[in-house]
Amino acid sequence: VKTCGLSAPGTGRTIGVGCIGLGTRGGDLINAVVGVPDVKVTAVCDVYGPHRQKGVERSLNPEVKAYIDYRELLADPHVDAVVIGTPDHWHCQMVLDAAKAGKDIYCEKGFSRTLDEAKRMRDALKSSGVVFQLGHHARQSTCALQAKELLAQDILGPITLVRTGRFKSTEPEHPNWRWYGYYDRWERPDPAQVAQEVNWDLWLGPAPKIPWNERHFWHWRCYWAYGTGYAGDLLSHEMDFVQYLLGHGIPDTCSCVGLLSLLKDDREVPDTWSATYEFEKLGRTVTFTGSMNTGQTKQPVEICGRDATLRFDDIAHNVTRFQVLPEEHNTRPDLPKGYDWRKTPRQPDHMLDWLNCIQSRGTPKCSTDEAFVETATFLMSLESYRQRRVVRWDPRKEEIV
């Protein structure tokens, strides 16, 4: 597998990028694209007028084309690659259509809402040969790469426990996931004006057809029709990071419970989520605990071995360093104490990694195969929650049973 370095070989070719979805995360992604040499945002697409205009302004290209329907963007000959920053319920069809059109693809997590979608996307991506990157940017961390290399040297002894989590509390009048167009932005735009400026049928797309619903539009993460709640939004970040570090693949079993404890504001998804994964042959347990009702608890990523623990300083995509904490019986004099910034070259950010790979036709850090592992893993927690039982991964059938 050819991977990508700090910069792509000079080809003299400018990559034309089309950005689909310019809301919360999509608005950040276009900013990550425009500063890269030999790359130009040639098209933007959003079903909501103000977001579309935001894309035009942030493209820094006076000749950028603006579309309401993403299929017209895919037909644009000046678009070589696409960045998909839409709600999750659109990911599958957009990835299938972009792969069929031969466009390289950067897609935000979670990859898909169902396992069937994930299989169809994986097959289409592999048969098309396009360069694909899933948006788990914790993989860009230089300290994570150094940790990954140390873990491969077995410095911790047998790893039996990994702990992760996500905790956040907001003021009662501003419940989490109820922002308007950007994280922690609470000013509500005029509802009548918003309704006029959204193509609601196109926004719904493959989701169930319902009348215009302002709360579903702004706060889609709260409803099962458009996403997977804690599983695909927050747990997936942590579990993908652990997969990057350890490469152990899809877990054997998962037990998960979720509860709508406090944020009873018509949302369907729980505000509290606790999953336990087991890798039976490895003798390894990986836990995720999350709550939207307390921010005092902190759970940095911890890789716990028999002889030592590697503890990062934060949640997955905020890590900047780590410590190695030996057990009392571990007297190794050469055990590293933690992150040494001098020992690992700086890594390209996640977007640059993808763009470099477009030039080199290499494999990005969160490629199609890694995307499938991520999806099967977070969907196991969702299935366990829904069925109220332990679920198991069947590797032969590729099914959650």
DOGU-586135 format. One record per residue (C-alpha): residue number from 1; residue in three letters; chain; y, z, x. Coordinates in pm, whole numbers. Layout:
<atoms>
nr | rest | kette | north | up | east
NUM | Ala | A | Y | Z | X .
...
</atoms>
This chain:
<atoms>
nr | rest | kette | north | up | east
1 | Val | A | 0 | 0 | 0 .
2 | Lys | A | 332 | -105 | 146 .
3 | Thr | A | 597 | 160 | 99 .
4 | Cys | A | 972 | 144 | 144 .
5 | Gly | A | 1186 | 279 | 425 .
6 | Leu | A | 1546 | 393 | 445 .
7 | Ser | A | 1679 | 42 | 398 .
8 | Ala | A | 1532 | -288 | 295 .
9 | Pro | A | 1504 | -584 | 533 .
10 | Gly | A | 1812 | -801 | 506 .
11 | Thr | A | 1743 | -1092 | 274 .
12 | Gly | A | 2096 | -1203 | 198 .
13 | Arg | A | 2002 | -1195 | -170 .
14 | Thr | A | 2201 | -998 | -426 .
15 | Ile | A | 1989 | -823 | -690 .
16 | Gly | A | 2129 | -860 | -1041 .
17 | Val | A | 2062 | -543 | -1241 .
18 | Gly | A | 2080 | -503 | -1617 .
19 | Cys | A | 2126 | -149 | -1752 .
20 | Ile | A | 1973 | -79 | -2094 .
21 | Gly | A | 2092 | 243 | -2257 .
22 | Leu | A | 2420 | 391 | -2129 .
23 | Gly | A | 2421 | 731 | -2296 .
24 | Thr | A | 2349 | 1064 | -2128 .
25 | Arg | A | 2109 | 977 | -1847 .
26 | Gly | A | 2173 | 604 | -1857 .
27 | Gly | A | 2539 | 670 | -1781 .
28 | Asp | A | 2434 | 846 | -1460 .
29 | Leu | A | 2187 | 574 | -1361 .
30 | Ile | A | 2444 | 295 | -1367 .
31 | Asn | A | 2657 | 505 | -1131 .
32 | Ala | A | 2360 | 525 | -894 .
33 | Val | A | 2324 | 144 | -895 .
34 | Val | A | 2679 | 23 | -843 .
35 | Gly | A | 2730 | 170 | -497 .
36 | Val | A | 2426 | 3 | -338 .
37 | Pro | A | 2492 | -294 | -105 .
38 | Asp | A | 2354 | -634 | -214 .
39 | Val | A | 2322 | -510 | -574 .
40 | Lys | A | 2540 | -605 | -871 .
41 | Val | A | 2528 | -483 | -1231 .
42 | Thr | A | 2534 | -817 | -1411 .
43 | Ala | A | 2460 | -698 | -1766 .
44 | Val | A | 2470 | -386 | -1980 .
45 | Cys | A | 2317 | -315 | -2320 .
46 | Asp | A | 2360 | -39 | -2576 .
47 | Val | A | 2344 | -27 | -2955 .
48 | Tyr | A | 2645 | 210 | -2967 .
49 | Gly | A | 2986 | 55 | -2898 .
50 | Pro | A | 3146 | 333 | -2689 .
51 | His | A | 2837 | 360 | -2469 .
52 | Arg | A | 2834 | -17 | -2425 .
53 | Gln | A | 3200 | -4 | -2322 .
54 | Lys | A | 3121 | 278 | -2080 .
55 | Gly | A | 2862 | 48 | -1920 .
56 | Val | A | 3114 | -234 | -1889 .
57 | Glu | A | 3364 | -4 | -1718 .
58 | Arg | A | 3112 | 157 | -1485 .
59 | Ser | A | 2956 | -177 | -1385 .
60 | Leu | A | 3261 | -245 | -1161 .
61 | Asn | A | 3198 | -612 | -1234 .
62 | Pro | A | 3470 | -803 | -1426 .
63 | Glu | A | 3211 | -1070 | -1513 .
64 | Val | A | 2948 | -831 | -1652 .
65 | Lys | A | 2784 | -939 | -1979 .
66 | Ala | A | 2753 | -685 | -2262 .
67 | Tyr | A | 2466 | -700 | -2512 .
68 | Ile | A | 2365 | -510 | -2824 .
69 | Asp | A | 2004 | -638 | -2825 .
70 | Tyr | A | 1810 | -577 | -2503 .
71 | Arg | A | 1605 | -894 | -2555 .
72 | Glu | A | 1917 | -1100 | -2496 .
73 | Leu | A | 1973 | -911 | -2170 .
74 | Leu | A | 1615 | -986 | -2061 .
75 | Ala | A | 1681 | -1357 | -2122 .
76 | Asp | A | 1990 | -1350 | -1899 .
77 | Pro | A | 1913 | -1553 | -1581 .
78 | His | A | 2151 | -1333 | -1381 .
79 | Val | A | 1934 | -1024 | -1443 .
80 | Asp | A | 1657 | -974 | -1184 .
81 | Ala | A | 1578 | -611 | -1259 .
82 | Val | A | 1643 | -360 | -1537 .
83 | Val | A | 1719 | 9 | -1560 .
84 | Ile | A | 1591 | 160 | -1886 .
85 | Gly | A | 1774 | 477 | -1991 .
86 | Thr | A | 1702 | 473 | -2364 .
87 | Pro | A | 1536 | 743 | -2578 .
88 | Asp | A | 1162 | 763 | -2508 .
89 | His | A | 1048 | 589 | -2826 .
90 | Trp | A | 1182 | 258 | -2690 .
91 | His | A | 1026 | 281 | -2342 .
92 | Cys | A | 693 | 115 | -2421 .
93 | Gln | A | 823 | -201 | -2588 .
94 | Met | A | 1106 | -244 | -2340 .
95 | Val | A | 874 | -206 | -2040 .
96 | Leu | A | 625 | -452 | -2193 .
97 | Asp | A | 898 | -706 | -2262 .
98 | Ala | A | 1064 | -663 | -1922 .
99 | Ala | A | 732 | -702 | -1740 .
100 | Lys | A | 657 | -1017 | -1942 .
101 | Ala | A | 999 | -1149 | -1842 .
102 | Gly | A | 921 | -1081 | -1475 .
103 | Lys | A | 1198 | -823 | -1431 .
104 | Asp | A | 1151 | -534 | -1188 .
105 | Ile | A | 1187 | -204 | -1376 .
106 | Tyr | A | 1330 | 144 | -1329 .
107 | Cys | A | 1248 | 355 | -1637 .
108 | Glu | A | 1350 | 710 | -1710 .
109 | Lys | A | 1085 | 971 | -1775 .
110 | Gly | A | 886 | 1043 | -1987 .
111 | Phe | A | 701 | 721 | -1938 .
112 | Ser | A | 573 | 701 | -2296 .
113 | Arg | A | 515 | 903 | -2610 .
114 | Thr | A | 140 | 837 | -2642 .
115 | Leu | A | -159 | 772 | -2418 .
116 | Asp | A | -221 | 436 | -2582 .
117 | Glu | A | 134 | 331 | -2493 .
118 | Ala | A | 85 | 449 | -2135 .
119 | Lys | A | -231 | 238 | -2096 .
120 | Arg | A | -65 | -72 | -2236 .
121 | Met | A | 236 | -23 | -2008 .
122 | Arg | A | 20 | 37 | -1700 .
123 | Asp | A | -189 | -274 | -1763 .
124 | Ala | A | 117 | -492 | -1824 .
125 | Leu | A | 293 | -365 | -1512 .
126 | Lys | A | -10 | -418 | -1289 .
127 | Ser | A | -83 | -768 | -1416 .
128 | Ser | A | 283 | -873 | -1388 .
129 | Gly | A | 333 | -762 | -1028 .
130 | Val | A | 684 | -630 | -1095 .
131 | Val | A | 818 | -338 | -888 .
132 | Phe | A | 818 | -28 | -1110 .
133 | Gln | A | 976 | 313 | -1057 .
134 | Leu | A | 960 | 608 | -1299 .
135 | Gly | A | 1270 | 828 | -1293 .
136 | His | A | 1143 | 1148 | -1135 .
137 | His | A | 1406 | 1191 | -868 .
138 | Ala | A | 1263 | 1515 | -726 .
139 | Arg | A | 1055 | 1278 | -512 .
140 | Gln | A | 1368 | 1179 | -318 .
141 | Ser | A | 1403 | 1524 | -161 .
142 | Thr | A | 1373 | 1535 | 218 .
143 | Cys | A | 1252 | 1894 | 211 .
144 | Ala | A | 982 | 1794 | -41 .
145 | Leu | A | 853 | 1525 | 195 .
146 | Gln | A | 838 | 1778 | 477 .
147 | Ala | A | 652 | 2022 | 251 .
148 | Lys | A | 412 | 1747 | 146 .
149 | Glu | A | 331 | 1675 | 512 .
150 | Leu | A | 276 | 2044 | 589 .
151 | Leu | A | 54 | 2091 | 285 .
152 | Ala | A | -161 | 1801 | 404 .
153 | Gln | A | -221 | 2005 | 722 .
154 | Asp | A | -374 | 2287 | 514 .
155 | Ile | A | -124 | 2547 | 637 .
156 | Leu | A | -169 | 2761 | 324 .
157 | Gly | A | -547 | 2771 | 315 .
158 | Pro | A | -718 | 2687 | -16 .
159 | Ile | A | -449 | 2644 | -284 .
160 | Thr | A | -562 | 2822 | -599 .
161 | Leu | A | -237 | 2870 | -793 .
162 | Val | A | 81 | 2669 | -848 .
163 | Arg | A | 364 | 2813 | -1059 .
164 | Thr | A | 647 | 2618 | -1222 .
165 | Gly | A | 892 | 2674 | -1507 .
166 | Arg | A | 1219 | 2584 | -1676 .
167 | Phe | A | 1456 | 2841 | -1826 .
168 | Lys | A | 1800 | 2791 | -1976 .
169 | Ser | A | 2016 | 2975 | -2224 .
170 | Thr | A | 2333 | 2845 | -2386 .
171 | Glu | A | 2587 | 3018 | -2607 .
172 | Pro | A | 2459 | 3050 | -2969 .
173 | Glu | A | 2712 | 2801 | -3107 .
174 | His | A | 2592 | 2536 | -2858 .
175 | Pro | A | 2210 | 2527 | -2877 .
176 | Asn | A | 2030 | 2331 | -2604 .
177 | Trp | A | 1972 | 1957 | -2662 .
178 | Arg | A | 2254 | 1950 | -2921 .
179 | Trp | A | 2513 | 1785 | -2695 .
180 | Tyr | A | 2709 | 1469 | -2774 .
181 | Gly | A | 2665 | 1187 | -2527 .
182 | Tyr | A | 2637 | 1398 | -2213 .
183 | Tyr | A | 2477 | 1723 | -2100 .
184 | Asp | A | 2666 | 2030 | -2221 .
185 | Arg | A | 2935 | 1825 | -2397 .
186 | Trp | A | 2983 | 1983 | -2737 .
187 | Glu | A | 3283 | 1801 | -2889 .
188 | Arg | A | 3147 | 1621 | -3194 .
189 | Pro | A | 3278 | 1264 | -3236 .
190 | Asp | A | 3394 | 1161 | -3583 .
191 | Pro | A | 3068 | 1102 | -3778 .
192 | Ala | A | 3205 | 818 | -3991 .
193 | Gln | A | 3333 | 635 | -3685 .
194 | Val | A | 3002 | 681 | -3502 .
195 | Ala | A | 2808 | 542 | -3799 .
196 | Gln | A | 3023 | 228 | -3794 .
197 | Glu | A | 2971 | 173 | -3422 .
198 | Val | A | 2592 | 213 | -3407 .
199 | Asn | A | 2339 | -56 | -3487 .
200 | Trp | A | 2105 | 197 | -3648 .
201 | Asp | A | 1815 | -42 | -3714 .
202 | Leu | A | 1810 | -142 | -3347 .
203 | Trp | A | 1835 | 221 | -3235 .
204 | Leu | A | 1533 | 314 | -3450 .
205 | Gly | A | 1330 | 14 | -3338 .
206 | Pro | A | 962 | 117 | -3341 .
207 | Ala | A | 1036 | 463 | -3489 .
208 | Pro | A | 993 | 531 | -3862 .
209 | Lys | A | 1265 | 370 | -4071 .
210 | Ile | A | 1503 | 630 | -4213 .
211 | Pro | A | 1865 | 622 | -4334 .
212 | Trp | A | 2140 | 682 | -4077 .
213 | Asn | A | 2100 | 1031 | -3933 .
214 | Glu | A | 2372 | 1155 | -3702 .
215 | Arg | A | 2165 | 1445 | -3567 .
216 | His | A | 1870 | 1222 | -3481 .
217 | Phe | A | 2101 | 980 | -3300 .
218 | Trp | A | 2275 | 1237 | -3080 .
219 | His | A | 1996 | 1494 | -3054 .
220 | Trp | A | 1682 | 1279 | -3048 .
221 | Arg | A | 1504 | 1513 | -2804 .
222 | Cys | A | 1470 | 1761 | -3092 .
223 | Tyr | A | 1248 | 1534 | -3305 .
224 | Trp | A | 890 | 1415 | -3258 .
225 | Ala | A | 961 | 1056 | -3368 .
226 | Tyr | A | 1159 | 982 | -3052 .
227 | Gly | A | 1022 | 1204 | -2775 .
228 | Thr | A | 768 | 1469 | -2683 .
229 | Gly | A | 989 | 1778 | -2662 .
230 | Tyr | A | 939 | 2014 | -2370 .
231 | Ala | A | 631 | 1821 | -2255 .
232 | Gly | A | 787 | 1489 | -2156 .
233 | Asp | A | 1138 | 1614 | -2091 .
234 | Leu | A | 1101 | 1924 | -1872 .
235 | Leu | A | 735 | 2000 | -1801 .
236 | Ser | A | 689 | 1642 | -1678 .
237 | His | A | 952 | 1694 | -1405 .
238 | Glu | A | 771 | 1995 | -1264 .
239 | Met | A | 418 | 1859 | -1293 .
240 | Asp | A | 517 | 1526 | -1138 .
241 | Phe | A | 671 | 1712 | -844 .
242 | Val | A | 349 | 1908 | -794 .
243 | Gln | A | 153 | 1582 | -811 .
244 | Tyr | A | 383 | 1434 | -545 .
245 | Leu | A | 321 | 1733 | -318 .
246 | Leu | A | -55 | 1773 | -369 .
247 | Gly | A | -182 | 1440 | -508 .
248 | His | A | -457 | 1606 | -710 .
249 | Gly | A | -432 | 1366 | -1006 .
250 | Ile | A | -487 | 1444 | -1373 .
251 | Pro | A | -603 | 1801 | -1449 .
252 | Asp | A | -947 | 1872 | -1594 .
253 | Thr | A | -824 | 2101 | -1874 .
254 | Cys | A | -506 | 2224 | -2038 .
255 | Ser | A | -428 | 2514 | -2266 .
256 | Cys | A | -79 | 2518 | -2415 .
257 | Val | A | 113 | 2717 | -2672 .
258 | Gly | A | 461 | 2648 | -2803 .
259 | Leu | A | 686 | 2833 | -3044 .
260 | Leu | A | 1014 | 2760 | -3218 .
261 | Ser | A | 1137 | 3110 | -3142 .
262 | Leu | A | 1509 | 3109 | -3195 .
263 | Leu | A | 1669 | 2762 | -3222 .
264 | Lys | A | 1587 | 2707 | -3588 .
265 | Asp | A | 1850 | 2441 | -3648 .
266 | Asp | A | 1628 | 2171 | -3810 .
267 | Arg | A | 1473 | 2071 | -3477 .
268 | Glu | A | 1100 | 2006 | -3487 .
269 | Val | A | 1008 | 2070 | -3124 .
270 | Pro | A | 950 | 2422 | -2986 .
271 | Asp | A | 1210 | 2598 | -2774 .
272 | Thr | A | 939 | 2789 | -2584 .
273 | Trp | A | 649 | 2620 | -2402 .
274 | Ser | A | 369 | 2761 | -2189 .
275 | Ala | A | 92 | 2547 | -2039 .
276 | Thr | A | -197 | 2630 | -1808 .
277 | Tyr | A | -380 | 2349 | -1628 .
278 | Glu | A | -707 | 2379 | -1440 .
279 | Phe | A | -854 | 2164 | -1164 .
280 | Glu | A | -1210 | 2287 | -1173 .
281 | Lys | A | -1353 | 2130 | -856 .
282 | Leu | A | -1048 | 2240 | -656 .
283 | Gly | A | -1052 | 2591 | -800 .
284 | Arg | A | -684 | 2545 | -879 .
285 | Thr | A | -464 | 2658 | -1169 .
286 | Val | A | -116 | 2517 | -1232 .
287 | Thr | A | 116 | 2690 | -1478 .
288 | Phe | A | 437 | 2590 | -1652 .
289 | Thr | A | 647 | 2832 | -1855 .
290 | Gly | A | 971 | 2737 | -2026 .
291 | Ser | A | 1224 | 2893 | -2260 .
292 | Met | A | 1558 | 2769 | -2393 .
293 | Asn | A | 1652 | 3124 | -2492 .
294 | Thr | A | 1692 | 3295 | -2156 .
295 | Gly | A | 1851 | 3184 | -1833 .
296 | Gln | A | 1804 | 3502 | -1632 .
297 | Thr | A | 1442 | 3427 | -1548 .
298 | Lys | A | 1405 | 3186 | -1256 .
299 | Gln | A | 1085 | 3008 | -1160 .
300 | Pro | A | 1110 | 2800 | -844 .
301 | Val | A | 812 | 2582 | -759 .
302 | Glu | A | 554 | 2798 | -578 .
303 | Ile | A | 242 | 2663 | -407 .
304 | Cys | A | 15 | 2965 | -359 .
305 | Gly | A | -269 | 2952 | -106 .
306 | Arg | A | -516 | 3210 | 18 .
307 | Asp | A | -338 | 3245 | 354 .
308 | Ala | A | 25 | 3174 | 264 .
309 | Thr | A | 262 | 3066 | -14 .
310 | Leu | A | 513 | 2783 | 6 .
311 | Arg | A | 809 | 2871 | -215 .
312 | Phe | A | 1091 | 2627 | -290 .
313 | Asp | A | 1442 | 2744 | -365 .
314 | Asp | A | 1470 | 2593 | -714 .
315 | Ile | A | 1317 | 2383 | -991 .
316 | Ala | A | 1174 | 2046 | -892 .
317 | His | A | 1473 | 1813 | -887 .
318 | Asn | A | 1711 | 2074 | -743 .
319 | Val | A | 1505 | 2173 | -437 .
320 | Thr | A | 1685 | 2175 | -101 .
321 | Arg | A | 1464 | 2398 | 114 .
322 | Phe | A | 1148 | 2611 | 115 .
323 | Gln | A | 998 | 2919 | 276 .
324 | Val | A | 643 | 2971 | 400 .
325 | Leu | A | 537 | 3331 | 330 .
326 | Pro | A | 215 | 3442 | 504 .
327 | Glu | A | -35 | 3685 | 358 .
328 | Glu | A | -85 | 4007 | 552 .
329 | His | A | -414 | 3887 | 699 .
330 | Asn | A | -257 | 3564 | 827 .
331 | Thr | A | -163 | 3615 | 1192 .
332 | Arg | A | -119 | 3248 | 1288 .
333 | Pro | A | 159 | 3245 | 1550 .
334 | Asp | A | 237 | 2876 | 1488 .
335 | Leu | A | 288 | 2902 | 1111 .
336 | Pro | A | 619 | 2734 | 1015 .
337 | Lys | A | 867 | 2971 | 855 .
338 | Gly | A | 1018 | 2715 | 619 .
339 | Tyr | A | 1217 | 2396 | 596 .
340 | Asp | A | 1345 | 2257 | 926 .
341 | Trp | A | 1608 | 1990 | 853 .
342 | Arg | A | 1574 | 1847 | 1207 .
343 | Lys | A | 1211 | 1743 | 1167 .
344 | Thr | A | 1218 | 1494 | 877 .
345 | Pro | A | 1442 | 1188 | 849 .
346 | Arg | A | 1676 | 1172 | 552 .
347 | Gln | A | 1515 | 1000 | 254 .
348 | Pro | A | 1667 | 727 | 35 .
349 | Asp | A | 1757 | 848 | -312 .
350 | His | A | 1523 | 754 | -596 .
351 | Met | A | 1726 | 456 | -715 .
352 | Leu | A | 1769 | 321 | -360 .
353 | Asp | A | 1394 | 362 | -303 .
354 | Trp | A | 1333 | 129 | -600 .
355 | Leu | A | 1597 | -123 | -494 .
356 | Asn | A | 1462 | -126 | -138 .
357 | Cys | A | 1116 | -197 | -275 .
358 | Ile | A | 1248 | -487 | -482 .
359 | Gln | A | 1364 | -646 | -157 .
360 | Ser | A | 1046 | -566 | 38 .
361 | Arg | A | 802 | -591 | -259 .
362 | Gly | A | 672 | -250 | -159 .
363 | Thr | A | 559 | 43 | -374 .
364 | Pro | A | 817 | 302 | -488 .
365 | Lys | A | 745 | 674 | -474 .
366 | Cys | A | 687 | 711 | -849 .
367 | Ser | A | 495 | 391 | -911 .
368 | Thr | A | 287 | 275 | -1207 .
369 | Asp | A | -21 | 478 | -1108 .
370 | Glu | A | 186 | 793 | -1061 .
371 | Ala | A | 354 | 731 | -1397 .
372 | Phe | A | 14 | 728 | -1567 .
373 | Val | A | -87 | 1057 | -1402 .
374 | Glu | A | 242 | 1212 | -1515 .
375 | Thr | A | 196 | 1094 | -1873 .
376 | Ala | A | -166 | 1200 | -1914 .
377 | Thr | A | -75 | 1541 | -1772 .
378 | Phe | A | 220 | 1616 | -2001 .
379 | Leu | A | 43 | 1470 | -2306 .
380 | Met | A | -247 | 1710 | -2247 .
381 | Ser | A | -6 | 1998 | -2311 .
382 | Leu | A | 119 | 1831 | -2628 .
383 | Glu | A | -234 | 1772 | -2758 .
384 | Ser | A | -338 | 2129 | -2680 .
385 | Tyr | A | -32 | 2261 | -2865 .
386 | Arg | A | -96 | 2040 | -3167 .
387 | Gln | A | -470 | 2109 | -3188 .
388 | Arg | A | -437 | 2477 | -3096 .
389 | Arg | A | -723 | 2461 | -2849 .
390 | Val | A | -812 | 2384 | -2489 .
391 | Val | A | -823 | 2008 | -2426 .
392 | Arg | A | -1006 | 1822 | -2151 .
393 | Trp | A | -941 | 1496 | -1966 .
394 | Asp | A | -1231 | 1249 | -1979 .
395 | Pro | A | -1182 | 1033 | -1666 .
396 | Arg | A | -1444 | 777 | -1766 .
397 | Lys | A | -1296 | 704 | -2107 .
398 | Glu | A | -941 | 793 | -1999 .
399 | Glu | A | -899 | 1005 | -2309 .
400 | Ile | A | -784 | 1358 | -2394 .
401 | Val | A | -1079 | 1521 | -2572 .
</atoms>
